[in-house]
Amino acid sequence: MRKALLKNKGLIALTVCFSLIVSSGSVLVAILLQRIIDAAVKGDMGLFQQTLIVSIIYVPLLGLFGYLYSICSKALIRGWTVTLRDQVFRGILRRNFEQFSKTNTADYLSALSNDIKLIEENYVQPLLLTLQNVIIFVASLLIMLFLSPLVTGILVGCMILMFTVPSLFGKALQKRQEAVSTQMSVFTSRLKDMLSGYEVIKSYSMSKHAEKKFAQENEIAANTKFTADRTLAMNEGVSGILGSLTQFAVVFIAAYLILTGKLSAGSLVALVQLSNGFVGPVLVIMQNVPRIQGVKPVVKRIDALAEYDDHYYKGEIEPVFHANLQASQLSFAYKEGRTVLSDIDLTLFKGKKYALVGPSGCGKSTLVKLLSGSYAGYDGSITYDGIELKQLDRDLLQQMVSTIHQQVYMFDTDIRENICLYENYSEEEIQTAIQMSGIDQWISQLPNGLSSAVGENGSNFSGGQRQRIAVARALIRNMPILILDEGTSAVDMQTAYEIENRLLALSDLTLITITHNLNPDLLGSYDQVIYMNEGRIAGVGSLEELLEQNEGFRRFFTLEKPVAV
């Protein structure tokens, strides 16, 4: 939060400068009013004309500076919002896969939209208003002391009473604003969940249930917001009553001083005007201080997102992969007491092809995520050419490994950008990737070819077509390691066979394939088959070796069940 404000320090300086000019200038209007009234009462034409000329010049200048202040303050809020959103987004992306997955993506969306809007309305704008009114308050106080120390003293006494109001509402409002932020995050999460499950809702006639659930969540979110608004209204109401009483006190005391001949009529008008510039700012400050205090938990949450530091990754060594990737005594648990992998010893050599097989839930995907640096907090070691993974630069490591996921995600743009991912590749590189992935078999039939829109998450194409695009996306980067995480599960067996055969033919590519497709022709083409069971490596070897020597793998491969004893 502070960093976002400091990044816009030039605009802050201009805003404060214009605020000082406008606030002080608006207070000095009271002196002009005093001079006009006194000139009229005394019949002093010279003073009247002089004041008129000054006013004709003064008022437009004040309006001009007011415009400049308004422009600068809005530009400051815009710059701050853009900077803070950018910092929060960068903080989210700094998380490793494990840390990112611990938080619902709806919470991130809520932070980037609802929370930042909440801070803008209840922190930045009130802060600017408070600053402006502090200047008006101080300027009014100094002029009032000059005109009537007695009236000023009484007014200050009333102000002390008024300043106690924010302390009565600050803590209550803080709790309610925190509740609003939390509930909006829950609301966004529920809404995202229902919209993402649209097909299930329609397929199973769940529309009425979904409507009822949405209405409940909508009502809860609205009620939580209304509870906070009620506290704000109470604070503003009490402040308004105290402000009105104070202004009446000023008018009656000043009128009494006129009756006793101790004050001029012009001074009365000036004091009434200044009391507005004295009491009004206090009211604004009283109304906004609780809002600023109330949003502090939200600010703290945003700061935590923006300033996130992935302490697991401090490595600065540039990774290399000329020989092997090795795991030794590797163990990993998502949560304490829930071990996923135990005592993994594995060596993968450059240019070799490995098939990772085993029952669902045995830890295959977790293992490849660890090897590629997506997860941290493991026991044991993972080394690239003898250098521990935690010592390696994570960003550079990610540039060595391509992954074709089972659930392919497509950005809502065209095919070309979903392959290139906004990087520059030559037309020759693009065509090679297209041919190797098999996209060329149907891309020519599209009116716009590679410029064809894929739709939201690739909705314009079939699962098999999306998976081929994902294969092209991985191949075009020509990285030394390719992970195929059930990457051909959405295509027919013949197409899957063709894609994997093409990948197996790349001599410099180290291929790690997670598969449930136990096609003996394909598995027989891999240098080694790694069989996993219950978080451990239960066998490593060629397909023939495992079938001959490993009873567990043989039962898994032939779908046999162990004989009960």
Solvent accessible surface area in square Angstrom, and as a share of the most:
residue,aa,sasa,rsa
1,M,10,0.04
2,R,179,0.65
3,K,121,0.51
4,A,0,0.00
5,L,33,0.16
6,L,101,0.50
7,K,143,0.61
8,N,20,0.10
9,K,142,0.60
10,G,48,0.46
11,L,51,0.25
12,I,49,0.25
13,A,63,0.49
14,L,87,0.43
15,T,1,0.00
16,V,57,0.33
17,C,63,0.38
18,F,29,0.12
19,S,1,0.01
20,L,96,0.48
21,I,65,0.33
22,V,21,0.12
23,S,1,0.00
24,S,35,0.23
25,G,7,0.07
26,S,42,0.27
27,V,8,0.05
28,L,81,0.41
29,V,40,0.23
30,A,0,0.00
31,I,46,0.23
32,L,21,0.10
33,L,59,0.29
34,Q,29,0.13
35,R,82,0.30
36,I,53,0.27
37,I,55,0.28
38,D,18,0.10
39,A,2,0.01
40,A,70,0.54
41,V,106,0.61
42,K,148,0.63
43,G,63,0.60
44,D,60,0.31
45,M,123,0.55
46,G,47,0.46
47,L,39,0.19
48,F,76,0.32
49,Q,97,0.43
50,Q,98,0.44
51,T,1,0.00
52,L,86,0.43
53,I,106,0.54
54,V,68,0.39
55,S,21,0.13
56,I,109,0.55
57,I,106,0.54
58,Y,51,0.19
59,V,89,0.51
60,P,84,0.53
61,L,88,0.44
62,L,36,0.18
63,G,47,0.45
64,L,94,0.47
65,F,56,0.24
66,G,23,0.22
67,Y,130,0.49
68,L,57,0.28
69,Y,28,0.10
70,S,40,0.26
71,I,85,0.43
72,C,14,0.08
73,S,12,0.07
74,K,132,0.56
75,A,33,0.26
76,L,6,0.03
77,I,24,0.12
78,R,163,0.60
79,G,7,0.07
80,W,0,0.00
81,T,12,0.07
82,V,81,0.47
83,T,15,0.09
84,L,0,0.00
85,R,95,0.35
86,D,56,0.29
87,Q,37,0.16
88,V,0,0.00
89,F,102,0.42
90,R,141,0.52
91,G,0,0.00
92,I,8,0.04
93,L,113,0.56
94,R,89,0.32
95,R,41,0.15
96,N,4,0.02
97,F,96,0.40
98,E,20,0.09
99,Q,37,0.16
100,F,66,0.27
101,S,66,0.43
102,K,130,0.55
103,T,46,0.27
104,N,76,0.39
105,T,48,0.28
106,A,0,0.00
107,D,37,0.19
108,Y,10,0.04
109,L,93,0.46
110,S,0,0.00
111,A,0,0.00
112,L,35,0.17
113,S,55,0.35
114,N,43,0.22
115,D,0,0.00
116,I,0,0.00
117,K,97,0.41
118,L,16,0.08
119,I,0,0.00
120,E,26,0.12
121,E,65,0.29
122,N,10,0.05
123,Y,39,0.15
124,V,4,0.02
125,Q,68,0.30
126,P,1,0.01
127,L,71,0.35
128,L,24,0.12
129,L,79,0.39
130,T,20,0.12
131,L,63,0.31
132,Q,30,0.13
133,N,13,0.07
134,V,63,0.36
135,I,23,0.12
136,I,29,0.15
137,F,38,0.16
138,V,70,0.40
139,A,19,0.15
140,S,0,0.00
141,L,43,0.21
142,L,114,0.57
143,I,25,0.13
144,M,0,0.00
145,L,82,0.41
146,F,166,0.69
147,L,28,0.14
148,S,7,0.04
149,P,90,0.57
150,L,104,0.52
151,V,1,0.01
152,T,1,0.01
153,G,45,0.43
154,I,66,0.33
155,L,1,0.00
156,V,54,0.31
157,G,41,0.40
158,C,38,0.23
159,M,3,0.01
160,I,112,0.57
161,L,110,0.55
162,M,1,0.00
163,F,91,0.38
164,T,67,0.39
165,V,4,0.02
166,P,13,0.08
167,S,86,0.56
168,L,127,0.63
169,F,28,0.12
170,G,4,0.03
171,K,162,0.68
172,A,35,0.27
173,L,0,0.00
174,Q,63,0.28
175,K,145,0.61
176,R,82,0.30
177,Q,5,0.02
178,E,83,0.37
179,A,45,0.35
180,V,4,0.02
181,S,5,0.03
182,T,79,0.46
183,Q,32,0.14
184,M,50,0.22
185,S,8,0.05
186,V,46,0.27
187,F,29,0.12
188,T,26,0.15
189,S,16,0.10
190,R,98,0.36
191,L,58,0.29
192,K,74,0.31
193,D,103,0.53
194,M,33,0.15
195,L,122,0.60
196,S,88,0.57
197,G,21,0.21
198,Y,129,0.49
199,E,135,0.61
200,V,80,0.46
201,I,22,0.11
202,K,113,0.48
203,S,86,0.56
204,Y,161,0.61
205,S,102,0.66
206,M,68,0.30
207,S,40,0.26
208,K,173,0.73
209,H,109,0.48
210,A,15,0.11
211,E,118,0.53
212,K,130,0.55
213,K,73,0.31
214,F,76,0.32
215,A,57,0.44
216,Q,83,0.37
217,E,13,0.06
218,N,69,0.35
219,E,102,0.46
220,I,82,0.42
221,A,7,0.05
222,A,56,0.43
223,N,78,0.40
224,T,28,0.16
225,K,85,0.36
226,F,118,0.49
227,T,41,0.24
228,A,2,0.02
229,D,52,0.27
230,R,135,0.49
231,T,15,0.09
232,L,22,0.11
233,A,57,0.44
234,M,115,0.51
235,N,0,0.00
236,E,69,0.31
237,G,38,0.37
238,V,48,0.27
239,S,0,0.00
240,G,27,0.26
241,I,112,0.57
242,L,32,0.16
243,G,0,0.00
244,S,54,0.35
245,L,112,0.56
246,T,4,0.02
247,Q,55,0.24
248,F,126,0.52
249,A,31,0.24
250,V,2,0.01
251,V,58,0.33
252,F,141,0.59
253,I,39,0.20
254,A,0,0.00
255,A,36,0.28
256,Y,136,0.52
257,L,14,0.07
258,I,51,0.26
259,L,151,0.75
260,T,62,0.36
261,G,65,0.63
262,K,151,0.64
263,L,25,0.12
264,S,47,0.30
265,A,41,0.32
266,G,0,0.00
267,S,9,0.06
268,L,41,0.20
269,V,52,0.30
270,A,0,0.00
271,L,0,0.00
272,V,49,0.28
273,Q,67,0.30
274,L,3,0.01
275,S,2,0.01
276,N,65,0.33
277,G,16,0.15
278,F,0,0.00
279,V,0,0.00
280,G,25,0.24
281,P,4,0.03
282,V,0,0.00
283,L,32,0.16
284,V,39,0.23
285,I,17,0.09
286,M,0,0.00
287,Q,45,0.20
288,N,5,0.03
289,V,40,0.23
290,P,0,0.00
291,R,57,0.21
292,I,22,0.11
293,Q,66,0.29
294,G,0,0.00
295,V,0,0.00
296,K,107,0.45
297,P,24,0.15
298,V,2,0.01
299,V,16,0.09
300,K,154,0.65
301,R,67,0.24
302,I,0,0.00
303,D,35,0.18
304,A,64,0.49
305,L,18,0.09
306,A,8,0.06
307,E,92,0.41
308,Y,39,0.15
309,D,87,0.45
310,D,8,0.04
311,H,118,0.53
312,Y,72,0.27
313,Y,25,0.09
314,K,126,0.53
315,G,16,0.16
316,E,153,0.69
317,I,76,0.38
318,E,116,0.52
319,P,9,0.06
320,V,56,0.32
321,F,9,0.04
322,H,139,0.62
323,A,51,0.39
324,N,37,0.19
325,L,4,0.02
326,Q,73,0.33
327,A,2,0.01
328,S,40,0.26
329,Q,103,0.46
330,L,0,0.00
331,S,25,0.16
332,F,6,0.03
333,A,40,0.31
334,Y,67,0.25
335,K,142,0.60
336,E,180,0.81
337,G,81,0.78
338,R,139,0.51
339,T,85,0.50
340,V,28,0.16
341,L,0,0.00
342,S,23,0.15
343,D,75,0.39
344,I,0,0.00
345,D,81,0.42
346,L,14,0.07
347,T,38,0.22
348,L,3,0.01
349,F,105,0.44
350,K,78,0.33
351,G,17,0.16
352,K,89,0.38
353,K,11,0.05
354,Y,3,0.01
355,A,0,0.00
356,L,2,0.01
357,V,0,0.00
358,G,0,0.00
359,P,48,0.30
360,S,95,0.61
361,G,83,0.80
362,C,4,0.03
363,G,8,0.07
364,K,12,0.05
365,S,45,0.29
366,T,9,0.05
367,L,1,0.00
368,V,5,0.03
369,K,43,0.18
370,L,0,0.00
371,L,6,0.03
372,S,15,0.10
373,G,2,0.02
374,S,31,0.20
375,Y,14,0.05
376,A,2,0.02
377,G,38,0.37
378,Y,9,0.03
379,D,99,0.51
380,G,45,0.43
381,S,35,0.22
382,I,0,0.00
383,T,22,0.13
384,Y,1,0.00
385,D,39,0.20
386,G,61,0.59
387,I,50,0.25
388,E,39,0.17
389,L,1,0.01
390,K,72,0.30
391,Q,94,0.42
392,L,1,0.00
393,D,38,0.20
394,R,37,0.13
395,D,89,0.46
396,L,66,0.33
397,L,1,0.01
398,Q,94,0.42
399,Q,112,0.50
400,M,22,0.10
401,V,17,0.10
402,S,10,0.06
403,T,48,0.28
404,I,1,0.00
405,H,96,0.43
406,Q,84,0.37
407,Q,149,0.66
408,V,21,0.12
409,Y,122,0.46
410,M,0,0.00
411,F,92,0.38
412,D,106,0.55
413,T,34,0.20
414,D,33,0.17
415,I,0,0.00
416,R,76,0.28
417,E,50,0.22
418,N,0,0.00
419,I,0,0.00
420,C,7,0.04
421,L,53,0.27
422,Y,147,0.56
423,E,96,0.43
424,N,155,0.80
425,Y,47,0.18
426,S,57,0.37
427,E,95,0.42
428,E,139,0.62
429,E,81,0.36
430,I,5,0.03
431,Q,72,0.32
432,T,66,0.38
433,A,3,0.02
434,I,3,0.01
435,Q,101,0.45
436,M,46,0.20
437,S,0,0.00
438,G,0,0.00
439,I,0,0.00
440,D,60,0.31
441,Q,97,0.43
442,W,29,0.10
443,I,19,0.10
444,S,95,0.61
445,Q,143,0.63
446,L,45,0.22
447,P,133,0.84
448,N,101,0.52
449,G,19,0.18
450,L,17,0.09
451,S,67,0.43
452,S,12,0.07
453,A,62,0.48
454,V,0,0.00
455,G,12,0.12
456,E,136,0.61
457,N,65,0.33
458,G,0,0.00
459,S,81,0.52
460,N,89,0.46
461,F,22,0.09
462,S,61,0.39
463,G,27,0.26
464,G,15,0.15
465,Q,48,0.21
466,R,65,0.24
467,Q,2,0.01
468,R,20,0.07
469,I,0,0.00
470,A,6,0.05
471,V,0,0.00
472,A,0,0.00
473,R,39,0.14
474,A,7,0.06
475,L,25,0.12
476,I,11,0.06
477,R,42,0.15
478,N,135,0.69
479,M,35,0.16
480,P,39,0.25
481,I,2,0.01
482,L,3,0.02
483,I,4,0.02
484,L,1,0.01
485,D,15,0.08
486,E,24,0.11
487,G,1,0.01
488,T,15,0.09
489,S,60,0.39
490,A,53,0.41
491,V,22,0.13
492,D,88,0.46
493,M,137,0.61
494,Q,113,0.50
495,T,15,0.09
496,A,4,0.03
497,Y,74,0.28
498,E,57,0.26
499,I,2,0.01
500,E,5,0.02
501,N,51,0.26
502,R,80,0.29
503,L,1,0.01
504,L,26,0.13
505,A,80,0.62
506,L,57,0.28
507,S,91,0.59
508,D,111,0.57
509,L,18,0.09
510,T,1,0.00
511,L,0,0.00
512,I,4,0.02
513,T,2,0.01
514,I,3,0.01
515,T,11,0.06
516,H,89,0.40
517,N,49,0.25
518,L,37,0.19
519,N,30,0.16
520,P,76,0.48
521,D,95,0.49
522,L,4,0.02
523,L,2,0.01
524,G,39,0.37
525,S,58,0.37
526,Y,9,0.03
527,D,67,0.35
528,Q,62,0.28
529,V,0,0.00
530,I,1,0.01
531,Y,9,0.03
532,M,0,0.00
533,N,57,0.29
534,E,148,0.66
535,G,3,0.03
536,R,121,0.44
537,I,40,0.20
538,A,47,0.36
539,G,13,0.12
540,V,63,0.36
541,G,5,0.05
542,S,30,0.19
543,L,8,0.04
544,E,98,0.44
545,E,83,0.37
546,L,8,0.04
547,L,49,0.25
548,E,132,0.59
549,Q,144,0.64
550,N,26,0.13
551,E,98,0.44
552,G,25,0.24
553,F,0,0.00
554,R,88,0.32
555,R,68,0.25
556,F,40,0.17
557,F,36,0.15
558,T,68,0.39
559,L,150,0.75
560,E,101,0.45
561,K,178,0.75
562,P,91,0.57
563,V,136,0.78
564,A,98,0.76
565,V,195,1.12
